[in-house]
């Protein structure tokens, strides 16, 4: 049993092979690069304060952290002078390799010596100094496609041409990160990937480093699967992130949405409340909300300089209650909703007019804020015109970044902090306000749609769409006594100071280690040794190839009818099958009609259908029914039970093969379908299995019932016997499959006497953690096709 917080020393004591280093992959560097005159310089980047605090903590060595770290991050846009006669592109191209090396050194020094590896993108990621609404190419897919959906905003329909280009840039960015990680990776490193710009990165790394420890943290909110499924690349995105060992969100709600999306979009099973089973491995999914550096906030906020600023702000608004808000100016931060609620508050509670001021600070986002800006300006003007006077305006709106000292002073002076985001990951303003109010206890009103809401039990939560409800809570907080404020705010302070960013870092890294610790104690199937495979292939005089179909030669798809062989696959199978030394067999759960339709034109192929119930030898067209002598009376009982569940499970259907019966629920609601499948299986095992010599097999979104004595393993034994010559078995056997029925093949191969273990290659398609009796693994069907293509090329070379 591992402790909750794991240090490298503790892990090594338990024989967990780790290096003690964390490679952080984040969207942008904590420093932005800008050009001044003829030179490039760096300056601190605004925003992402909690994340950058985490990076500072990991590189500092302070406190109880004993992890070293390296940072991989995109440079962000290179800021160019506002006025120049040269095009941006030409200026960008003047960034030489010498400039890059110099900047890397400066960035490493600025990060306290943490090795910093910038991602340099292609030309075009530049911006002139000042506000610019034009997104750089690197940002377009993430900001135009992903960010809106993650925040429940559905875009207008398009012809998809722009999105195709943006997707290509998005893939390219993730590839650059992967290349950089591969350059610096050492065995035992923990790879920590941050946020939605890098959804594809876990899979890219996993394909190159199958045993790597990968954690993914989602800083942004994750939406309902009904929104996420609107993305054209929904499967690729989820498949990318599911290659992680641990995935964390900001809240339980976001975690549930993510797990639901995995289930409904890519068919991943919900193994436990904190894990999904996908591609043969269990992936932990947890809610580990980020914290803030409370000690730093307190040290920065309670200085003489800040206290003087607090006094000055209070003098600006004498005898007034001060409401403070600090938000980005976009459609999800709820500034419009806040102003509507404040308007209602002044209308419903006239006694507060001239006695309350709302100080609202907003900052621009990358794009798409003009409509919001206009609406906010109209509301501010309307409220000030209706309730203000020559000497007083109830709303003071500051549309610019303010210095951190002024921001902290506002948090300290506030009588109320009002946060009305309609969607948010983790609103760190709420956490910083709670820390700054220690001893003063001014209340926080927080939108229930923020990630913070679920992590601050006892906070005053509101629905920002309910302007009247928000107005009522403003009135209520202004009428609270000190004891009531203390009773609400003190537990919040204790919560925030206990769940700091330092604690978050240690918990996340520890959970990645803990999650992979179980894997370290179990059998890891090595990746197929292509060199050894080719060597044995060349030496053999007789070779036997045994392939499952679905999930091996073709990917698993939602519609089984769409799982058709590619032209490349058929070309390579045909090339291999023409060599008389090779015996190629497809051993599938599919029926004979499907196999004949798609592979029957390769006469040299042997095929077995319905998990060994039927066989067709190479060069023939007739199928042999190996179950012809079995009593098939069981089919009626099974069909009746399947029919019962089909009528009660929308999207399910029965496939009536010549021998086996299969109930498919891939098109049903995933959670309900899985529940019904478990009920159906229990029903079959109680009512059918005791009466008949049959077995129930659980497949990928299906249940199949078939005769017990017929399976893929029996076919393998028969084939090895048939292809033995003078008592000598084949000198090369390649057997590939991806699901439980294929384990019968692997077991059978190992039980065949006289087979040289060095000449047989049982290969499981899936991750190395997947339980199997196979000796080797490949991650996905793509690897199978690449292996076949390599062997087919060897056939061609041998004939030249």
Secondary structure, DSSP 8 states (H G I E B T S, - for coil): ---SS--HHHHHHTT----SEEEEEEEE-SEEEEEETTEEEEEE--S-HHHHHHHHHHHH--TT---EEEEEEE---EEE-SS-SS-HHHHHHT--HHHHHHHHHHHHHHTTT-EEEEE---TT-EEESS------GGGHHIIIIIHHHHTT-------SHHHHHHHHHHHHHHHHHHHHHHHH--TT-EEEEESGGGTTHHHHHHHH-TT-EEEEE--S----HHHHTTSTTHHHHHHHHTTSSEEEESSHHHHHHHHHHHHHHH--EEEETTEEEETTEEEEEEE------HHHHHHHHSSHHHHHHHHHHHHHTTT-EEEEEEEESSTTS-HHHHHHHHHHHHHH-GGGTTTEEEEEEEE--SS--HHHHHHHHHHHHHHHHHH-BTTB-SEEEEES---HHHHHHHHHH-SEEEE--SS-S--HHHHHHHHHTTTT--EEEEETTSTTGGGSTT-EEE-TT-HHHHHHHHHHHHT--HHHHHHHHHHHHHHHHHS-HHHHHHHHHHHHHHHHHHHHTS----B--HHHHHHHHHH-SSEEEEE--BTTTB---SSGGG----HHHHHHHHHHHTSTTEEEEEE-SS-HHHHHHHHTT-TT-EEEEGGGTEEE-TT----EETTTTS--THHHHHHHHHHHHHHTSTT-EEEE-SS-EEEE-TTS-HHHHHHHHHHHHHHHHHHTTTTSSEEEEEETTEEEEEETT--HHHHHHHHHHHT-BTTB--SEEEEEE-SHHHHHHHHHHHHSTT--TTTEEEEEES-TTS--S-SEEESSHHHHHHHHHHHHHHHHHHT-
